[in-house]
Amino acid sequence: MRLLSELAITALAATGAAALIWALMGWLVRPRPGSGVWVVIPGQGDGAGLEESLRQLARCREAGTLDGWAVIWDRGLTPQGRELALTLARRWSWVSCCPAGCLEEWLTQDDII
């Protein structure tokens, strides 16, 4: 009986230590919120993948690990792709669209957002 109780206490102590180490490592390697971060998403063709990329960024914003903006950079979007990009920019206020060939000039403006 004594052996069984010692085993149970040892198992609980090991589980507690493992949980503490897990929480500490999660805290240490967790991304810190960045402010003023620009994420440039190149849009091509019909805009496949744009919405999914922005949904992932939205999850990061909701979790508090991203405090910045997203730019959909037109790298050959079709008219349907441009319409999708504009729809996504209207859905999320932190998303903007940049015309082809203007990214560097566009990002250096102070009053973009």
C-alpha positions as protocol buffer text, in pm:
chain_id: "A"
residue {
  index: 1
  type: MET
  ca { x: 0 y: 0 z: 0 }
}
residue {
  index: 2
  type: ARG
  ca { x: 282 y: 236 z: 90 }
}
residue {
  index: 3
  type: LEU
  ca { x: 456 y: 163 z: -240 }
}
residue {
  index: 4
  type: LEU
  ca { x: 137 y: 243 z: -430 }
}
residue {
  index: 5
  type: SER
  ca { x: 93 y: 580 z: -258 }
}
residue {
  index: 6
  type: GLU
  ca { x: 458 y: 670 z: -320 }
}
residue {
  index: 7
  type: LEU
  ca { x: 414 y: 583 z: -689 }
}
residue {
  index: 8
  type: ALA
  ca { x: 103 y: 798 z: -711 }
}
residue {
  index: 9
  type: ILE
  ca { x: 278 y: 1093 z: -545 }
}
residue {
  index: 10
  type: THR
  ca { x: 579 y: 1051 z: -774 }
}
residue {
  index: 11
  type: ALA
  ca { x: 354 y: 1038 z: -1083 }
}
residue {
  index: 12
  type: LEU
  ca { x: 168 y: 1352 z: -972 }
}
residue {
  index: 13
  type: ALA
  ca { x: 494 y: 1536 z: -903 }
}
residue {
  index: 14
  type: ALA
  ca { x: 634 y: 1437 z: -1243 }
}
residue {
  index: 15
  type: THR
  ca { x: 314 y: 1545 z: -1416 }
}
residue {
  index: 16
  type: GLY
  ca { x: 318 y: 1878 z: -1234 }
}
residue {
  index: 17
  type: ALA
  ca { x: 683 y: 1938 z: -1322 }
}
residue {
  index: 18
  type: ALA
  ca { x: 619 y: 1853 z: -1686 }
}
residue {
  index: 19
  type: ALA
  ca { x: 319 y: 2089 z: -1698 }
}
residue {
  index: 20
  type: LEU
  ca { x: 525 y: 2367 z: -1544 }
}
residue {
  index: 21
  type: ILE
  ca { x: 808 y: 2317 z: -1794 }
}
residue {
  index: 22
  type: TRP
  ca { x: 556 y: 2305 z: -2080 }
}
residue {
  index: 23
  type: ALA
  ca { x: 396 y: 2633 z: -1971 }
}
residue {
  index: 24
  type: LEU
  ca { x: 732 y: 2801 z: -1922 }
}
residue {
  index: 25
  type: MET
  ca { x: 859 y: 2695 z: -2264 }
}
residue {
  index: 26
  type: GLY
  ca { x: 534 y: 2808 z: -2424 }
}
residue {
  index: 27
  type: TRP
  ca { x: 572 y: 3146 z: -2261 }
}
residue {
  index: 28
  type: LEU
  ca { x: 936 y: 3178 z: -2369 }
}
residue {
  index: 29
  type: VAL
  ca { x: 889 y: 3086 z: -2734 }
}
residue {
  index: 30
  type: ARG
  ca { x: 554 y: 3257 z: -2788 }
}
residue {
  index: 31
  type: PRO
  ca { x: 576 y: 3539 z: -3041 }
}
residue {
  index: 32
  type: ARG
  ca { x: 561 y: 3883 z: -2886 }
}
residue {
  index: 33
  type: PRO
  ca { x: 314 y: 4132 z: -3025 }
}
residue {
  index: 34
  type: GLY
  ca { x: 472 y: 4346 z: -3291 }
}
residue {
  index: 35
  type: SER
  ca { x: 350 y: 4694 z: -3361 }
}
residue {
  index: 36
  type: GLY
  ca { x: 361 y: 4854 z: -3700 }
}
residue {
  index: 37
  type: VAL
  ca { x: 430 y: 4528 z: -3882 }
}
residue {
  index: 38
  type: TRP
  ca { x: 345 y: 4522 z: -4251 }
}
residue {
  index: 39
  type: VAL
  ca { x: 259 y: 4188 z: -4411 }
}
residue {
  index: 40
  type: VAL
  ca { x: 273 y: 4196 z: -4790 }
}
residue {
  index: 41
  type: ILE
  ca { x: 65 y: 3930 z: -4961 }
}
residue {
  index: 42
  type: PRO
  ca { x: 124 y: 3901 z: -5336 }
}
residue {
  index: 43
  type: GLY
  ca { x: -197 y: 3850 z: -5530 }
}
residue {
  index: 44
  type: GLN
  ca { x: -187 y: 3672 z: -5863 }
}
residue {
  index: 45
  type: GLY
  ca { x: -445 y: 3540 z: -6104 }
}
residue {
  index: 46
  type: ASP
  ca { x: -790 y: 3506 z: -5952 }
}
residue {
  index: 47
  type: GLY
  ca { x: -658 y: 3566 z: -5598 }
}
residue {
  index: 48
  type: ALA
  ca { x: -650 y: 3205 z: -5488 }
}
residue {
  index: 49
  type: GLY
  ca { x: -521 y: 3182 z: -5132 }
}
residue {
  index: 50
  type: LEU
  ca { x: -572 y: 3550 z: -5046 }
}
residue {
  index: 51
  type: GLU
  ca { x: -869 y: 3493 z: -4819 }
}
residue {
  index: 52
  type: GLU
  ca { x: -704 y: 3204 z: -4635 }
}
residue {
  index: 53
  type: SER
  ca { x: -385 y: 3405 z: -4579 }
}
residue {
  index: 54
  type: LEU
  ca { x: -585 y: 3695 z: -4441 }
}
residue {
  index: 55
  type: ARG
  ca { x: -791 y: 3465 z: -4217 }
}
residue {
  index: 56
  type: GLN
  ca { x: -468 y: 3333 z: -4066 }
}
residue {
  index: 57
  type: LEU
  ca { x: -350 y: 3689 z: -4005 }
}
residue {
  index: 58
  type: ALA
  ca { x: -690 y: 3770 z: -3850 }
}
residue {
  index: 59
  type: ARG
  ca { x: -641 y: 3481 z: -3606 }
}
residue {
  index: 60
  type: CYS
  ca { x: -300 y: 3621 z: -3513 }
}
residue {
  index: 61
  type: ARG
  ca { x: -454 y: 3963 z: -3456 }
}
residue {
  index: 62
  type: GLU
  ca { x: -729 y: 3813 z: -3238 }
}
residue {
  index: 63
  type: ALA
  ca { x: -468 y: 3622 z: -3036 }
}
residue {
  index: 64
  type: GLY
  ca { x: -274 y: 3943 z: -2984 }
}
residue {
  index: 65
  type: THR
  ca { x: 44 y: 3829 z: -3159 }
}
residue {
  index: 66
  type: LEU
  ca { x: 13 y: 4069 z: -3452 }
}
residue {
  index: 67
  type: ASP
  ca { x: -57 y: 4439 z: -3435 }
}
residue {
  index: 68
  type: GLY
  ca { x: -5 y: 4560 z: -3786 }
}
residue {
  index: 69
  type: TRP
  ca { x: -148 y: 4576 z: -4135 }
}
residue {
  index: 70
  type: ALA
  ca { x: -172 y: 4359 z: -4442 }
}
residue {
  index: 71
  type: VAL
  ca { x: -118 y: 4476 z: -4797 }
}
residue {
  index: 72
  type: ILE
  ca { x: -247 y: 4284 z: -5095 }
}
residue {
  index: 73
  type: TRP
  ca { x: 9 y: 4357 z: -5366 }
}
residue {
  index: 74
  type: ASP
  ca { x: -127 y: 4324 z: -5719 }
}
residue {
  index: 75
  type: ARG
  ca { x: 119 y: 4104 z: -5905 }
}
residue {
  index: 76
  type: GLY
  ca { x: -102 y: 4025 z: -6200 }
}
residue {
  index: 77
  type: LEU
  ca { x: -452 y: 3991 z: -6058 }
}
residue {
  index: 78
  type: THR
  ca { x: -733 y: 3929 z: -6302 }
}
residue {
  index: 79
  type: PRO
  ca { x: -1044 y: 4148 z: -6276 }
}
residue {
  index: 80
  type: GLN
  ca { x: -1203 y: 3878 z: -6057 }
}
residue {
  index: 81
  type: GLY
  ca { x: -892 y: 3870 z: -5841 }
}
residue {
  index: 82
  type: ARG
  ca { x: -897 y: 4249 z: -5801 }
}
residue {
  index: 83
  type: GLU
  ca { x: -1263 y: 4234 z: -5701 }
}
residue {
  index: 84
  type: LEU
  ca { x: -1182 y: 3969 z: -5441 }
}
residue {
  index: 85
  type: ALA
  ca { x: -893 y: 4176 z: -5305 }
}
residue {
  index: 86
  type: LEU
  ca { x: -1114 y: 4484 z: -5274 }
}
residue {
  index: 87
  type: THR
  ca { x: -1386 y: 4279 z: -5104 }
}
residue {
  index: 88
  type: LEU
  ca { x: -1133 y: 4147 z: -4852 }
}
residue {
  index: 89
  type: ALA
  ca { x: -999 y: 4499 z: -4791 }
}
residue {
  index: 90
  type: ARG
  ca { x: -1353 y: 4618 z: -4719 }
}
residue {
  index: 91
  type: ARG
  ca { x: -1412 y: 4325 z: -4481 }
}
residue {
  index: 92
  type: TRP
  ca { x: -1107 y: 4394 z: -4264 }
}
residue {
  index: 93
  type: SER
  ca { x: -1007 y: 4753 z: -4190 }
}
residue {
  index: 94
  type: TRP
  ca { x: -640 y: 4653 z: -4145 }
}
residue {
  index: 95
  type: VAL
  ca { x: -616 y: 4526 z: -4506 }
}
residue {
  index: 96
  type: SER
  ca { x: -527 y: 4749 z: -4800 }
}
residue {
  index: 97
  type: CYS
  ca { x: -467 y: 4693 z: -5170 }
}
residue {
  index: 98
  type: CYS
  ca { x: -161 y: 4817 z: -5358 }
}
residue {
  index: 99
  type: PRO
  ca { x: -152 y: 4854 z: -5736 }
}
residue {
  index: 100
  type: ALA
  ca { x: 110 y: 4678 z: -5944 }
}
residue {
  index: 101
  type: GLY
  ca { x: 448 y: 4851 z: -5962 }
}
residue {
  index: 102
  type: CYS
  ca { x: 383 y: 5089 z: -5669 }
}
residue {
  index: 103
  type: LEU
  ca { x: 469 y: 4885 z: -5360 }
}
residue {
  index: 104
  type: GLU
  ca { x: 785 y: 5068 z: -5251 }
}
residue {
  index: 105
  type: GLU
  ca { x: 633 y: 5413 z: -5303 }
}
residue {
  index: 106
  type: TRP
  ca { x: 307 y: 5304 z: -5143 }
}
residue {
  index: 107
  type: LEU
  ca { x: 471 y: 5167 z: -4827 }
}
residue {
  index: 108
  type: THR
  ca { x: 676 y: 5482 z: -4769 }
}
residue {
  index: 109
  type: GLN
  ca { x: 367 y: 5702 z: -4743 }
}
residue {
  index: 110
  type: ASP
  ca { x: 285 y: 5817 z: -4389 }
}
residue {
  index: 111
  type: ASP
  ca { x: -92 y: 5834 z: -4424 }
}
residue {
  index: 112
  type: ILE
  ca { x: -171 y: 5497 z: -4579 }
}
residue {
  index: 113
  type: ILE
  ca { x: -401 y: 5377 z: -4304 }
}
